[in-house]
Amino acid sequence: MQKKAGPRSRSTLYDRVVFFKEFLKNPRQIGSVTPSSRVLERRIVEIAGVASARLVVELGAGTGGTTRAILDAMGPDARLVVVEINRQFCTLLRRIDDPRLVVHCGSASDLRDAVSQYDLRAPDAVISGIPFSTIERRAGSLILETISSLLAPGGRFVAYQWRSRVDDLSRPLLGPARVEVALLNIPPQRLYWWEKLAQQPSVEEDRSLAAVG
């Protein structure tokens, strides 16, 4: 059995400075001026059911605050795949010393390739901090289609966002979201989450059925 790594240090002032600088360079890609609060991180982990998950995927990990919270809650034999597009953030994420963590430096649109590259099972939870409100609508829809088709039956998709576009785009795939507002986070964030029905077909199966009909 794989031994769980020891306690990981939390985000430092340096991490926050790096985060803010990267936000100034590309605010549409980062989507927030500061990393998530620990209160928000704990709630994300709880909603996603991380403690019982075998494989978790995190999209847009930033400097790794939520990543560390996920690792702290995961079982010793679970895996976490982080997909992060910002190379500076990837460098920080790779400093997290945990054998259960895989850091994939690339776009969320590469999610399917990232999962297949490491020969992993269907994820039990997908957690996303990428700002769907600033992504081109078609690109956002394609990312969500991939999440919907890859997610294991009974798996959960959790997105923490400022705006509601992720709910609009996910509704045809996963139905209406459950929503709550994290008022203690600065700035306040909305938490959206879905649970994939056990019998819910993949996007590819939906299209095949439509073609036959």
N, CA and C of each residue as an Amber inpcrd file, in Angstrom:
protein
   639
   0.8440000  -1.2040000   0.0000000   0.0000000   0.0000000   0.0000000
   0.8740000   1.2470000   0.0000000   0.5160000   2.2010000  -0.8420000
   1.2930000   3.4270000  -0.9420000   1.1060000   4.2830000   0.2960000
   2.1940000   4.7180000   0.8470000   2.1320000   5.5140000   2.0630000
   1.7760000   6.9510000   1.7480000   0.8710000   7.5010000   2.5200000
   0.4660000   8.8880000   2.3250000   1.5790000   9.8170000   2.7840000
   1.8290000  10.8570000   2.0190000   2.8850000  11.8050000   2.3700000
   2.5160000  12.5670000   3.6270000   3.5230000  13.1220000   4.2500000
   3.3070000  13.8810000   5.4740000   2.6530000  15.2170000   5.2000000
   2.4520000  16.0330000   6.2560000   1.7770000  17.3170000   6.0970000
   2.4960000  18.2000000   5.0830000   1.7180000  18.9000000   4.2900000
   2.2710000  19.8120000   3.2970000   2.1140000  21.2470000   3.7610000
   3.1180000  22.0710000   3.4900000   3.0340000  23.4790000   3.8780000
   1.9650000  24.1650000   3.0490000   1.2890000  25.1210000   3.6380000
   0.2280000  25.8560000   2.9540000   0.8140000  26.9800000   2.1000000
  -0.0780000  27.6650000   1.3660000   0.3550000  28.7480000   0.4970000
   1.1290000  29.7930000   1.2950000   2.2190000  30.2340000   0.7340000
   3.0560000  31.2330000   1.3770000   2.7660000  32.6100000   0.7880000
   3.3460000  33.6270000   1.4210000   3.2140000  34.9860000   0.8910000
   3.7970000  35.0480000  -0.5150000   4.8920000  34.3200000  -0.7380000
   5.4970000  34.2800000  -2.0760000   4.5060000  33.7510000  -3.1010000
   3.7920000  32.6760000  -2.7470000   2.7860000  32.1110000  -3.6560000
   1.7360000  33.1460000  -4.0170000   1.2920000  33.9010000  -3.0180000
   0.2570000  34.9120000  -3.2520000   0.7610000  36.0370000  -4.1470000
   2.0240000  36.4020000  -3.9640000   2.6150000  37.4390000  -4.8170000
   2.7010000  36.9450000  -6.2530000   3.1490000  35.6970000  -6.4170000
   3.2190000  35.1070000  -7.7600000   1.8350000  35.0650000  -8.3950000
   0.8410000  34.6610000  -7.6180000  -0.5290000  34.5770000  -8.1190000
  -1.0000000  35.9460000  -8.6190000  -0.7730000  36.9810000  -7.8200000
  -1.2190000  38.3270000  -8.1870000  -0.4980000  38.8170000  -9.4470000
   0.8050000  38.5570000  -9.5500000   1.5570000  38.9770000 -10.7300000
   1.0460000  38.2820000 -11.9840000   0.7420000  36.9940000 -11.8630000
   0.2310000  36.2520000 -13.0160000  -1.1740000  36.7270000 -13.3970000
  -1.9590000  37.1230000 -12.3850000  -3.2770000  37.7000000 -12.6670000
  -3.1360000  38.9910000 -13.4770000  -2.1980000  39.8420000 -13.0990000
  -1.9890000  41.0980000 -13.8210000  -1.5630000  40.8480000 -15.2680000
  -0.7990000  39.7890000 -15.4910000  -0.3590000  39.4590000 -16.8480000
  -1.5150000  38.9580000 -17.7160000  -2.4030000  38.1600000 -17.1160000
  -3.4790000  37.5380000 -17.8930000  -4.7240000  37.3530000 -17.0310000
  -5.4500000  38.4300000 -16.7360000  -6.6090000  38.3340000 -15.8460000
  -7.7250000  37.4340000 -16.3680000  -7.8870000  37.3190000 -17.6840000
  -8.9490000  36.4740000 -18.2390000  -8.6440000  34.9970000 -18.0200000
  -7.3730000  34.6540000 -17.9600000  -6.9770000  33.2650000 -17.7630000
  -6.9950000  32.8870000 -16.2870000  -6.5890000  33.7990000 -15.4080000
  -6.4950000  33.5120000 -13.9730000  -7.8540000  33.6520000 -13.3020000
  -8.5550000  34.7670000 -13.5730000  -9.9340000  34.9020000 -13.1180000
 -10.1180000  35.4120000 -11.7040000  -9.0600000  35.5750000 -10.9130000
  -9.1850000  36.0610000  -9.5360000  -7.8860000  36.7310000  -9.1420000
  -7.9700000  37.7230000  -8.2440000  -6.7610000  38.4440000  -7.8300000
  -6.0290000  37.7310000  -6.7030000  -6.6710000  36.7540000  -6.0770000
  -6.0690000  36.0690000  -4.9430000  -6.4910000  34.6050000  -4.9110000
  -5.6460000  33.7080000  -4.3720000  -6.0300000  32.2920000  -4.2780000
  -7.2400000  32.0950000  -3.3720000  -7.8370000  30.9240000  -3.4530000
  -9.0080000  30.5850000  -2.6260000  -8.6390000  30.5540000  -1.1440000
  -9.6070000  30.8920000  -0.3030000  -9.3970000  30.8250000   1.1430000
  -9.4430000  29.3770000   1.6120000  -8.9390000  29.1220000   2.8030000
  -8.9660000  27.7580000   3.3450000 -10.4070000  27.3080000   3.5980000
 -11.2670000  28.2380000   3.9610000 -12.6790000  27.8990000   4.1680000
 -13.2810000  27.3760000   2.8680000 -13.0060000  28.0650000   1.7680000
 -13.5190000  27.6360000   0.4650000 -12.8950000  26.3040000   0.0560000
 -11.5950000  26.1480000   0.2770000 -10.9190000  24.8980000  -0.0680000
 -11.5570000  23.7080000   0.6450000 -11.8170000  23.8670000   1.9390000
 -12.4080000  22.7690000   2.7100000 -13.8010000  22.4220000   2.2010000
 -14.5710000  23.4490000   1.8280000 -15.9320000  23.1920000   1.3370000
 -15.8890000  22.5040000  -0.0220000 -14.9740000  22.8950000  -0.8890000
 -14.8230000  22.2590000  -2.1920000 -14.5320000  20.7730000  -2.0230000
 -13.5860000  20.4720000  -1.1480000 -13.1850000  19.0870000  -0.8910000
 -14.3570000  18.2670000  -0.3610000 -15.1400000  18.8710000   0.5280000
 -16.2890000  18.1790000   1.1210000 -17.3490000  17.8840000   0.0690000
 -17.7140000  18.8890000  -0.7210000 -18.7560000  18.7150000  -1.7440000
 -18.3360000  17.6760000  -2.7820000 -17.0630000  17.6870000  -3.1670000
 -16.5690000  16.7870000  -4.2140000 -16.4700000  15.3430000  -3.7490000
 -16.5770000  15.0980000  -2.4460000 -16.4490000  13.7310000  -1.9430000
 -15.0480000  13.1780000  -2.1010000 -14.0540000  14.0400000  -1.9050000
 -12.6610000  13.6590000  -2.1380000 -12.2160000  12.4940000  -1.2540000
 -12.7030000  12.4410000  -0.0350000 -12.2480000  11.4100000   0.9130000
 -12.4800000   9.9940000   0.4020000 -13.5190000   9.7930000  -0.4110000
 -13.8300000   8.4510000  -0.9110000 -13.4510000   8.2590000  -2.3790000
 -12.8480000   9.2590000  -2.9910000 -12.5110000   9.2010000  -4.4180000
 -11.2310000   8.4100000  -4.6540000 -11.2010000   7.6830000  -5.7610000
  -9.9870000   6.9750000  -6.1730000  -9.1430000   7.8390000  -7.1080000
  -9.8230000   8.6240000  -7.9580000  -9.1160000   9.5320000  -8.8610000
  -9.8260000  10.8780000  -8.8490000  -9.0540000  11.9310000  -8.6020000
  -9.5630000  13.3080000  -8.6250000  -8.7960000  14.0710000  -9.6890000
  -9.4990000  14.8870000 -10.4580000  -8.8760000  15.7720000 -11.4370000
  -9.1590000  17.2080000 -11.0160000  -8.1140000  18.0250000 -11.0050000
  -8.2740000  19.4450000 -10.6940000  -7.8590000  20.2620000 -11.9090000
  -8.7460000  21.1400000 -12.3620000  -8.4740000  22.0250000 -13.4990000
  -8.2210000  23.4410000 -12.9940000  -7.0750000  24.0120000 -13.3490000
  -6.7680000  25.3700000 -12.9330000  -6.4050000  25.4410000 -11.4570000
  -5.2790000  24.8480000 -11.0990000  -4.8940000  24.7170000  -9.6850000
  -4.2290000  25.9620000  -9.1180000  -3.7890000  26.8720000  -9.9750000
  -3.1230000  28.0710000  -9.4700000  -1.8460000  27.7180000  -8.7250000
  -1.6540000  28.3080000  -7.5480000  -0.4340000  28.0590000  -6.7700000
  -0.5620000  26.8460000  -5.8530000  -1.7290000  26.1830000  -5.8350000
  -1.8190000  24.8890000  -5.1780000  -2.5060000  24.8240000  -3.8350000
  -3.2110000  25.8710000  -3.4210000  -3.9150000  25.8120000  -2.1410000
  -4.9680000  24.7170000  -2.1110000  -5.8260000  24.6980000  -3.1240000
  -6.8630000  23.6630000  -3.2000000  -6.2350000  22.2960000  -3.4530000
  -5.1590000  22.2660000  -4.2160000  -4.4370000  21.0130000  -4.4610000
  -3.9990000  20.3760000  -3.1510000  -3.4320000  21.1700000  -2.2680000
  -2.9820000  20.6490000  -0.9730000  -4.1580000  20.1720000  -0.1250000
  -5.2630000  20.9150000  -0.1800000  -6.4530000  20.5070000   0.5760000
  -6.9910000  19.1780000   0.0670000  -6.9650000  18.9760000  -1.2430000
  -7.4080000  17.7110000  -1.8370000  -6.4950000  16.5750000  -1.3730000
  -5.1950000  16.7820000  -1.4360000  -4.2480000  15.7530000  -1.0300000
  -4.3980000  15.3990000   0.4460000  -4.6660000  16.3880000   1.2690000
  -4.8510000  16.1440000   2.7010000  -6.0720000  15.2680000   2.9680000
  -7.0950000  15.3780000   2.1070000  -8.3440000  14.6380000   2.3180000
  -8.3710000  13.2900000   1.6100000  -7.5170000  13.0840000   0.6180000
  -7.5320000  11.8710000  -0.1930000  -7.0140000  10.6580000   0.5700000
  -7.4530000   9.4740000   0.1320000  -6.9350000   8.2300000   0.6760000
  -5.5150000   7.9610000   0.1980000  -4.8010000   7.0490000   0.8570000
  -3.3950000   6.7890000   0.5180000  -3.1950000   6.1750000  -0.8620000
  -4.2150000   5.5110000  -1.4120000  -4.0810000   4.8790000  -2.7220000
  -4.7570000   5.6690000  -3.8410000  -5.2620000   6.8390000  -3.5180000
  -5.9300000   7.6800000  -4.5230000  -4.8920000   8.4310000  -5.3490000
  -5.3500000   8.9990000  -6.4730000  -4.4760000   9.8010000  -7.3390000
  -5.1370000  11.1400000  -7.5990000  -4.2950000  12.1540000  -7.7790000
  -4.7590000  13.4890000  -8.1510000  -4.0060000  13.9420000  -9.3940000
  -4.7570000  14.2430000 -10.4460000  -4.1740000  14.8050000 -11.6660000
  -4.5590000  16.2730000 -11.7420000  -3.5510000  17.1270000 -11.7680000
  -3.7660000  18.5640000 -11.8690000  -3.4470000  19.0120000 -13.2940000
  -4.3640000  19.7340000 -13.9110000  -4.1440000  20.3010000 -15.2410000
  -4.0910000  21.8170000 -15.0900000  -2.9280000  22.3900000 -15.3540000
  -2.7100000  23.8240000 -15.1670000  -2.0000000  24.3930000 -16.3890000
  -2.5430000  25.4740000 -16.9550000  -2.0030000  26.0360000 -18.1910000
  -0.8380000  26.9900000 -17.9630000  -0.7780000  27.6020000 -16.7600000
   0.2460000  28.6120000 -16.4680000   1.5470000  27.9310000 -16.0390000
   2.6210000  28.1730000 -16.7590000   3.8790000  27.4720000 -16.4990000
   4.5010000  27.8710000 -15.1570000   4.3280000  29.1140000 -14.7480000
   4.8400000  29.5320000 -13.4490000   4.1390000  28.7700000 -12.3270000
   2.8250000  28.6180000 -12.4610000   2.0660000  27.8490000 -11.4740000
   2.4870000  26.3730000 -11.4940000   2.7340000  25.8340000 -12.6910000
   3.1750000  24.4390000 -12.7850000   4.4640000  24.2150000 -12.0070000
   5.3720000  25.1810000 -12.0770000   6.6310000  25.0730000 -11.3360000
   6.3730000  24.9880000  -9.8380000   5.4640000  25.8210000  -9.3400000
   5.1310000  25.7880000  -7.9100000   4.4440000  24.4740000  -7.5340000
   3.5410000  24.0090000  -8.3790000   2.8050000  22.7770000  -8.0910000
   3.7270000  21.5730000  -8.0310000   4.7430000  21.5540000  -8.8620000
   5.6720000  20.4170000  -8.8800000   6.5730000  20.3760000  -7.6560000
   6.5470000  21.4170000  -6.8510000   7.3080000  21.4090000  -5.5950000
   6.5470000  20.6970000  -4.4760000   5.2730000  20.3930000  -4.7120000
   4.4940000  19.6680000  -3.7040000   4.9620000  18.2140000  -3.7140000
   5.5000000  17.7710000  -2.6010000   6.1040000  16.4480000  -2.5160000
   5.0690000  15.4180000  -2.0920000   4.4360000  14.7970000  -3.0860000
   3.4290000  13.7820000  -2.8010000   3.3690000  12.8320000  -3.9900000
   3.6310000  11.5450000  -3.7800000   3.6520000  10.5950000  -4.8990000
   2.2920000  10.3830000  -5.5530000   1.2160000  10.8210000  -4.9120000
  -0.1230000  10.6420000  -5.4840000  -0.4680000  11.7270000  -6.4900000
   0.3870000  12.7610000  -6.5950000   0.1020000  13.9340000  -7.4300000
   0.7860000  13.8400000  -8.7820000   0.0080000  14.1020000  -9.8500000
   0.5390000  14.2470000 -11.2040000   0.2020000  15.6560000 -11.6820000
   1.2070000  16.4230000 -12.0910000   0.9920000  17.7780000 -12.6060000
   1.1470000  17.7530000 -14.1180000   0.0620000  18.0740000 -14.8130000
   0.0620000  18.1270000 -16.2770000  -0.0140000  19.5870000 -16.6870000
   1.0610000  20.0930000 -17.2700000   1.0970000  21.5040000 -17.6650000
   0.4970000  21.6300000 -19.0690000  -0.7350000  22.1050000 -19.1190000
  -1.4310000  22.2190000 -20.3920000  -2.8230000  22.7840000 -20.1900000
  -3.5890000  22.8700000 -21.2540000  -4.9220000  23.4500000 -21.2160000
  -5.9530000  22.4370000 -20.7160000  -7.0250000  22.9570000 -20.1250000
  -8.1320000  22.0910000 -19.7070000  -8.7610000  21.3800000 -20.9030000
  -8.5980000  21.9350000 -22.0720000  -9.1240000  21.2690000 -23.2770000
  -8.3590000  19.9840000 -23.5880000  -7.1920000  19.7970000 -22.9230000
  -6.3940000  18.5770000 -23.1000000  -6.7540000  17.5090000 -22.0630000
  -7.8570000  17.6840000 -21.3530000  -8.1870000  16.8120000 -20.2290000
  -8.2230000  15.3390000 -20.6230000  -8.8630000  15.0240000 -21.7320000
  -8.9670000  13.6180000 -22.1410000  -7.5820000  13.0260000 -22.3780000
  -6.7110000  13.7810000 -23.0530000  -5.3530000  13.2980000 -23.3160000
  -4.5720000  13.1530000 -22.0190000  -4.7810000  14.0830000 -21.0860000
  -4.0650000  14.0260000 -19.8120000  -4.4210000  12.7660000 -19.0340000
  -5.7030000  12.4080000 -19.0100000  -6.1410000  11.2130000 -18.2860000
  -5.6190000   9.9420000 -18.9730000  -5.7210000   9.8990000 -20.3200000
  -5.2780000   8.6980000 -21.0360000  -3.7530000   8.5720000 -21.0220000
  -3.0430000   9.6920000 -21.0000000  -1.5820000   9.6650000 -21.0010000
  -1.0250000   8.9170000 -19.7940000  -1.7060000   9.0680000 -18.6560000
  -1.2380000   8.4220000 -17.4290000  -1.9910000   7.1220000 -17.1470000
  -2.7530000   6.6420000 -18.1390000  -3.4500000   5.3560000 -18.0700000
  -4.2950000   5.2560000 -16.7990000  -5.1660000   6.2500000 -16.6140000
  -5.9650000   6.3360000 -15.4020000  -7.4180000   5.9710000 -15.6580000
  -8.1090000   5.5840000 -14.6080000  -9.5290000   5.2380000 -14.6670000
 -10.3690000   6.5110000 -14.7800000 -11.6780000   6.3500000 -14.9180000
 -12.5850000   7.4970000 -14.9520000 -12.5250000   8.2410000 -13.6120000
 -12.4270000   9.5710000 -13.6230000 -12.3480000  10.3100000 -12.3640000
 -13.6440000  10.2510000 -11.5680000 -13.4960000  10.1430000 -10.2550000
 -14.6410000  10.1720000  -9.3500000 -15.0440000  11.6010000  -9.0130000
 -14.1210000  12.5240000  -9.2050000 -14.4100000  13.9370000  -8.9540000
 -13.5600000  14.7940000  -9.8740000 -14.1780000  15.8270000 -10.4410000
 -13.4670000  16.8500000 -11.2040000 -13.7500000  18.1740000 -10.5260000
 -12.6940000  18.8730000 -10.1600000 -12.8000000  20.1590000  -9.4640000
 -12.1900000  21.2240000 -10.3560000 -12.9390000  22.2910000 -10.6130000
 -12.4700000  23.2870000 -11.5760000 -12.4960000  24.7010000 -11.0080000
 -11.3450000  25.3700000 -11.1280000 -11.2660000  26.7790000 -10.7850000
 -11.0720000  27.6510000 -12.0090000 -11.0910000  27.0480000 -13.2120000
 -10.8930000  27.8530000 -14.4190000 -12.1140000  28.7510000 -14.6380000
 -11.9040000  30.0020000 -15.0620000 -13.0130000  30.9560000 -15.1830000
 -13.8050000  30.7690000 -16.4760000 -14.8890000  30.0020000 -16.4160000
 -15.6930000  29.7600000 -17.6170000 -16.3160000  31.0420000 -18.1610000
 -16.4580000  32.0550000 -17.3210000 -17.0680000  33.3060000 -17.7680000
 -16.1630000  34.0930000 -18.7140000 -14.8490000  33.8180000 -18.7120000
 -13.9390000  34.5430000 -19.5930000 -13.3990000  33.6750000 -20.7250000
 -13.7630000  32.3940000 -20.7200000 -13.3730000  31.4970000 -21.8120000
 -14.3760000  31.6370000 -22.9500000 -13.8860000  31.5590000 -24.1950000
 -14.7950000  31.5740000 -25.3370000 -15.8450000  30.4740000 -25.1560000
 -17.0900000  30.8150000 -25.4350000 -18.2090000  29.9430000 -25.0880000
 -18.0700000  28.5400000 -25.6770000 -17.6770000  28.4260000 -26.9290000
 -17.5400000  27.1230000 -27.5590000 -16.4570000  26.3000000 -26.8740000
 -15.3300000  26.9440000 -26.5360000 -14.2380000  26.2430000 -25.8580000
 -14.7040000  25.7390000 -24.4980000 -15.4620000  26.5700000 -23.7800000
 -15.9860000  26.1560000 -22.4870000 -16.9200000  24.9670000 -22.6090000
 -17.7690000  24.9770000 -23.6230000 -18.6970000  23.8640000 -23.8410000
 -17.9580000  22.5650000 -24.1190000 -16.8840000  22.6390000 -24.9110000
 -16.1140000  21.4380000 -25.2310000 -15.4310000  20.8660000 -23.9920000
 -14.9170000  21.7430000 -23.1180000 -14.2980000  21.2850000 -21.8690000
 -15.3340000  20.5750000 -21.0160000 -16.5150000  21.1400000 -20.9190000
 -17.5700000  20.5560000 -20.0950000 -18.1050000  19.2530000 -20.6940000
 -18.1410000  19.1590000 -22.0070000 -18.5230000  17.8990000 -22.6430000
 -17.5250000  16.8000000 -22.2760000 -16.2440000  17.1460000 -22.2790000
 -15.2160000  16.1720000 -21.9190000 -15.3620000  15.7390000 -20.4670000
 -15.5870000  16.7000000 -19.5730000 -15.7840000  16.3760000 -18.1550000
 -16.9690000  15.4320000 -17.9920000 -18.0850000  15.7610000 -18.6450000
 -19.2940000  14.9660000 -18.5320000 -19.0820000  13.5340000 -19.0230000
 -18.3670000  13.3780000 -20.1270000 -18.1750000  12.0490000 -20.6990000
 -17.1500000  11.2260000 -19.9210000 -16.1500000  11.8810000 -19.3110000
 -15.1110000  11.1510000 -18.5870000 -15.5200000  10.7950000 -17.1610000
 -16.3580000  11.5990000 -16.5530000 -16.7020000  11.4240000 -15.1470000
 -17.3410000  10.0580000 -14.9060000 -16.8970000   9.3830000 -13.8540000
 -17.4590000   8.0740000 -13.5160000 -18.9190000   8.2180000 -13.0940000
 -19.7650000   7.2180000 -13.3360000 -21.1480000   7.2530000 -12.8430000
 -21.1570000   7.4790000 -11.3310000 -21.9640000   8.4300000 -10.8890000
 -21.9900000   8.7920000  -9.4830000 -20.9100000   9.7820000  -9.0990000
 -20.0310000  10.1170000 -10.0640000 -18.9600000  11.0780000  -9.7960000
 -19.4750000  12.5020000  -9.7310000 -18.6810000  13.3840000  -9.1590000
 -19.0990000  14.7770000  -8.9790000 -18.1870000  15.7500000  -9.7130000
 -18.8170000  16.7810000 -10.2730000 -18.1100000  17.9010000 -10.8850000
 -18.4080000  19.1320000 -10.0430000 -17.3560000  19.7830000  -9.5730000
 -17.4900000  20.9770000  -8.7280000 -16.7280000  22.1220000  -9.3750000
 -17.3880000  23.2690000  -9.5310000 -16.7510000  24.4560000 -10.0950000
 -16.9690000  25.6330000  -9.1660000 -15.9080000  26.3560000  -8.8490000
 -16.0450000  27.5740000  -8.0480000 -15.7650000  28.7740000  -8.9510000
 -16.7750000  29.6760000  -9.0270000 -16.8090000  30.7200000 -10.0520000
 -17.3770000  32.0200000  -9.5010000 -17.1030000  33.1090000 -10.2190000
 -17.7590000  34.3820000  -9.9240000 -19.1360000  34.4550000 -10.5680000
 -19.2410000  33.9370000 -11.7870000 -20.4670000  34.1010000 -12.5670000
 -21.0780000  32.7490000 -12.8960000 -22.2770000  32.7840000 -13.4890000
 -23.0920000  31.5700000 -13.6380000 -22.9430000  30.8720000 -14.9890000
 -22.0310000  31.3000000 -15.8480000 -21.9740000  30.6960000 -17.1820000
 -21.7430000  29.1850000 -17.1260000 -20.9560000  28.7100000 -16.1710000
 -20.7050000  27.2760000 -16.0800000 -22.0100000  26.4990000 -15.8790000
 -22.9570000  27.0760000 -15.1610000 -24.2530000  26.4340000 -14.9590000
 -25.0160000  26.3710000 -16.2800000 -25.0100000  27.4670000 -17.0220000
 -25.7010000  27.5110000 -18.3190000 -25.1320000  26.4740000 -19.2840000
 -23.7880000  26.3670000 -19.3250000 -23.1480000  25.4620000 -20.2730000
 -23.2740000  24.0030000 -19.8580000 -23.3190000  23.7470000 -18.5530000
 -23.3710000  22.3660000 -18.0640000 -24.7830000  21.7860000 -18.0270000
 -25.7770000  22.6530000 -18.0370000 -27.1610000  22.1980000 -17.8620000
 -27.5840000  21.1460000 -18.8950000 -27.2680000  21.3030000 -20.1940000
 -27.6790000  20.2640000 -21.1560000 -26.9620000  18.9340000 -20.9490000
 -25.8220000  18.9500000 -20.2530000 -25.0100000  17.7570000 -20.0790000
 -25.2680000  17.0460000 -18.7530000 -25.3740000  17.8410000 -17.6810000
 -25.4660000  17.2710000 -16.3380000 -26.7010000  17.7180000 -15.5720000
 -27.5450000  18.5390000 -16.2260000 -28.7340000  19.0410000 -15.5490000
 -28.4340000  20.2990000 -14.7500000 -29.4220000  20.8160000 -14.0180000
 -29.2230000  22.0350000 -13.2360000 -28.2550000  21.7970000 -12.0800000
 -27.4750000  22.8200000 -11.7730000 -26.4840000  22.7140000 -10.7050000
 -27.1010000  22.9460000  -9.3380000 -26.4630000  22.3890000  -8.3270000
 -26.7110000  22.8440000  -6.9640000 -25.7450000  23.9950000  -6.7230000
 -26.1850000  24.9990000  -6.0140000 -25.3900000  26.2210000  -5.8810000
 -25.3700000  26.6940000  -4.4420000 -24.2010000  27.1820000  -4.0120000
 -24.1260000  27.9030000  -2.7500000 -23.0670000  28.9910000  -2.9010000
 -23.1450000  30.0000000  -2.0530000 -22.2160000  31.1280000  -2.1150000
 -21.2750000  31.0660000  -0.9170000 -19.9800000  31.1390000  -1.2060000
 -18.9620000  31.1620000  -0.1540000 -18.6730000  32.6070000   0.2050000
 -19.4390000  33.1320000   1.1420000 -19.3380000  34.5480000   1.4850000
 -18.0410000  34.8820000   2.2170000 -17.4450000  33.9010000   2.8920000
 -16.2270000  34.1620000   3.6610000 -14.9790000  34.1970000   2.7860000
 -15.1190000  33.7950000   1.5340000 -13.9830000  33.8970000   0.6140000
 -13.8570000  35.3300000   0.1280000 -12.6370000  35.7940000  -0.1530000
 -12.4190000  37.1410000  -0.6840000 -11.7560000  36.9980000  -2.0530000
 -12.4890000  37.4140000  -3.1320000 -13.8880000  37.8480000  -3.1350000
 -14.8250000  36.6450000  -2.9810000 -16.1110000  36.8800000  -2.6410000
 -17.0660000  35.7740000  -2.5230000 -17.1460000  34.9890000  -3.8340000
 -17.2640000  33.6720000  -3.7050000 -17.3470000  32.8020000  -4.8740000
 -18.6190000  31.9690000  -4.8100000 -19.1220000  31.6010000  -5.9830000
 -20.2330000  30.6610000  -6.0550000 -19.6850000  29.2620000  -6.2920000
 -20.2490000  28.3320000  -5.5690000 -19.9010000  26.9290000  -5.7490000
 -21.0330000  26.2480000  -6.5050000 -20.7140000  25.6430000  -7.6480000
 -21.6810000  24.8870000  -8.4390000 -21.2400000  23.4290000  -8.4320000
 -22.1970000  22.5040000  -8.2530000 -21.8010000  21.1040000  -8.3500000
 -22.9230000  20.2290000  -8.8900000 -22.4740000  19.1390000  -9.5200000
 -23.3550000  18.1730000 -10.1690000 -22.8940000  16.7660000  -9.7950000
 -23.8260000  15.8300000  -9.7990000 -23.4910000  14.4210000  -9.6360000
 -23.9810000  13.6780000 -10.8630000 -23.0750000  12.9510000 -11.5080000
 -23.4350000  12.2440000 -12.7250000 -24.2950000  11.0330000 -12.3810000
 -25.4460000  10.9260000 -13.0180000 -26.3460000   9.8090000 -12.7660000
 -25.6900000   8.4950000 -13.1610000 -25.9890000   7.4430000 -12.4060000
 -25.3730000   6.1440000 -12.6580000 -25.6520000   5.6420000 -14.0640000
 -26.8440000   5.9500000 -14.6100000 -27.2190000   5.4780000 -15.9390000
 -27.0850000   6.5580000 -17.0040000 -26.4720000   7.6880000 -16.6480000
 -26.3700000   8.7950000 -17.6000000 -25.3850000   8.4530000 -18.7100000
 -25.7960000   8.5100000 -19.9790000 -24.8850000   8.1550000 -21.0720000
 -23.8120000   9.2190000 -21.2590000 -22.7240000   8.8200000 -21.8910000
 -21.6770000   9.7790000 -22.2230000 -22.1520000  10.6740000 -23.3640000
 -21.4000000  11.7440000 -23.5950000 -21.7340000  12.6560000 -24.6950000
 -21.7010000  11.9090000 -26.0250000 -20.6910000  11.0140000 -26.1850000
 -20.5860000  10.2650000 -27.4320000 -21.8060000   9.3610000 -27.6320000
 -22.2910000   8.7100000 -26.5500000 -23.4680000   7.8470000 -26.6380000
 -24.7140000   8.6540000 -26.9750000 -24.8310000   9.8560000 -26.3770000
 -25.9520000  10.7380000 -26.6930000 -25.9970000  11.0500000 -28.1680000
 -24.8340000  11.3720000 -28.7430000 -24.7870000  11.7440000 -30.1540000
 -25.1190000  10.5450000 -31.0440000 -24.6500000   9.3530000 -30.6400000
 -24.9440000   8.1360000 -31.4300000 -26.4410000   7.8490000 -31.4510000
 -27.0830000   7.9980000 -30.2880000 -28.5180000   7.7740000 -30.1960000
 -29.2990000   8.7770000 -31.0420000 -28.8170000  10.0410000 -31.0310000
 -29.4730000  11.0810000 -31.8170000 -29.3550000  10.7890000 -33.3000000
 -28.1860000  10.2660000 -33.7100000 -27.9600000   9.9730000 -35.1190000
 -28.8610000   8.8320000 -35.5880000 -29.0290000   7.8280000 -34.7030000
 -29.8930000   6.6890000 -35.0420000 -31.3380000   7.1350000 -35.1500000
 -31.7400000   8.0400000 -34.1950000 -33.1180000   8.5120000 -34.2110000
 -33.3940000   9.3900000 -35.3940000
